[in-house]
């Protein structure tokens, strides 16, 4: 059985919030804005990501996201992600939550279910069973799913990769066929339908300020005063 979400007893402390969505959906922009807003409100915030939240994770990120002429098998991909997550939880996430901090993570378990499960076709019950083992059995307090049409998300991601000059170092998933991203998007929607109290679907279209207002509304029960200052 999964461990319960951390930090329910102290307002704004010890909470674990994850952001999910397709490449180009705006996760990085919105999680960065939320971290800044929480810090202005006095919270101790750990902003992290998967893959890449630890030194080992950064090495794994390079392997997982770099385009290659040698395709990676779905199982190898899954196991690399789980290696990253195991190190990340042990080294970063669990210690921060135990210390009463707010942890904001760009991708977590739902990404594995959506990408390696729904997208690659690996068995969802098996992936879930692996996540019942410590330390992988951590459950977020809240997950924000930024919903954007795959075509629009991928167009955004392509522009972003060119602007940041990372198309050749972190563009492997952006080069997948559109049908793959459609399966991932459908997978995310299925996960949200199964856990509506945890996973809040937020419209990712429009400008960053508009999306931020929707994100804050989806978090209002955790931090009631969070959206009172201007964006």
N, C-alpha and C positions, 0 to 999 in steps of 0.2 A: 504494500500500500504506500502511496506517495506521502511524503511528509507534508504537513499543512503549510500554507503560506506563512512566511515569517513576518513578525513585527506588527501584528494586529493590535497590540496593546498600547502603543505609544503613537500619538498623532505625529505624522510626518517622519517617523523614525523606523528603521529596520524593515523597510518595505522593499519588495522586489517587483519592479515593473519592466516588462519586456515590450519591444516594438518589433512588429513583423510586417511583411509585405514583399511584393516583387521588387526586383532591381528597378530603381528609378521611382519608387513610390513615395519617396520623401522621408524615409525613416531617419536618416542621419540628421537632416535639417531639424526635424521635430524633436528628436531625442536631445539634441544639443540645446534647443530652445527651452525645453522642459528643465534640463539640468541647470541652466542659468537662472531660470525663474525660481526653482526650489532653493538654490544657493542664496539668492537675494532674500528669500523668506527665512533664511537661517538654518536650512537643513544641511547636513553633511552628506554629500552626494558622491557616489562612485559611478562614473560613466565608463562603460566598457562595451565590448562587442564580442561576437563569435562569428567566425574564428578570429583569433588574434588578440585576446585579452591578456595573454601572458607572453613571456619570452618564447616558450615552446610553441604557443599558439601562433605567434607571428611567423615562425618557420613553417608551420602547418598551413597557414593562410596562403603563403606563397605557393605551396604545392597545390592547394585546392582551387585557387582562383586563377592561376596562370594558364593561359591557353597552351595547348600542347597537341602535337600531331599524334601522340600516343594516347588513345582514349583511356580514361580511368574507369574501372569496373564500378557498378553501383555499390557493391559490397565494400570495395576498398575505399570508396568515397565516404560511405557511412562510417566505417571504422575510424577514419581519420577525423571526422567530425566528432565522434564520441571520445576520441583521445583528447582532442582540444577541449571538449566540454568537461571531461573529468578533471583535467589540470586546472581549468578555469574555475570550476566550483571549489576545488580544494584550496587553491591559492588566493583567489580573489573574492568570489561571490559569498561563500559561506562565512569566511572571517568578517567581511564587512557587515553582513546581516547580524551576526552574533554581536558585533560592536554597536549595533543600533543605527547603522547608516542606511541611507536610501541607495539602492542599487538600480541603475537604469542600464539595461542591456539591449544592444542592437542585435537582434536574433537570439533565439534559444531553442528549446525542444520543439516548438511548433514548426520551426523552419525545417527540422529534420523530417518530421511527419509529412509536411507539405512537399518538400523537394525530393527526398530520398524515398519516401513512401508513395505519395500520389504521383509525383513526377517521374521517378525512376522505376516504380512498380515493385519495390521491396515490400514485404508483408508488414502491414501496420501492427498487427498483434505482436509480432516479434520485436519490432522497434519499441513498442510500449513496454514489453516485458523487460527489455534491456534497461529502460528508464525506471524500473521499479527497484533497481539495485543502487545502493548508496555508492557514491554521492550523487548519482544521476537522478535521484528521486526528488529533487527540489521542484516545487511548484510555484510559479509566480503569483503574487497577489493580483496582478492585473496585467493583461496583455492588450496592447493597442494594435489592431490590424488596420493598416492603411490600405484602403481598397481603391485600386485604380485599374482601368482596362489594360490588359497586357500590352496592346499595341502602343498605347500612350506611355506606359511605364518604361517600355524598352527604348522608345525614342528619347525619353528623358535620360535614361541611363547611358545611351550612346553619346549624347551630347556631353554629359558629365564626365565620362571616361576620357573623351578627347580634351576637354578643358583641363582636366587634372593630369593628363598624360599618363593614364594607367590602363589604356585599352589593351596594351600588350603584356601587362603584368597582372591585371585583375579582371580580365574581360571574358573568362571562360563561360560563365553562365549566360552572359549577354549574347553569346554566339550560338546558344541553343535555338532550336526551331521554335517558332511561335506556338505550335501545338504543345510543346513541353511546358511553356509558361502558362498556357491555358489550363493544363492539368494541375499545375501548382496552384493557380488562382482558385480553381474549383476545390482543391484540397483545403486551402485556407478557409473557404466558405463553409465546408463541411465541419471543420474543427470548430469554427465559431458557432455554428448551429448546435453542436454537441455541448458546448460550454459557454452559454451566453452570459452567465454571471461573471466569468473571468475574462473572456475575450470580447472586447468591444470593437465593433467594426466602425471605422471612421472614414468618411468620404475623403479621399486623397486628392480630389480635383480642386482647381482654383489656386489662388496665391497662398504663400506660406502663412500669412496672417490669418486667412480664413480657415486653413487647416488647423492651425494652432488653437483657435477658438473651439473647434470641434474636439480636439484632443483634450483640452482642459475640461470640457463638459463631460467627457467620458471618464475623467478622473475626479470629478467633483465630490463623489462620495468618500474618496480617500483623503482629499485635501479640499475641504469646502471653501476656504478663502483663497485658493490658489489663483483663480482667474479675476480677482478684484482689481489688481493693478493693470494698467494698459499694456497691450502687447508691445 
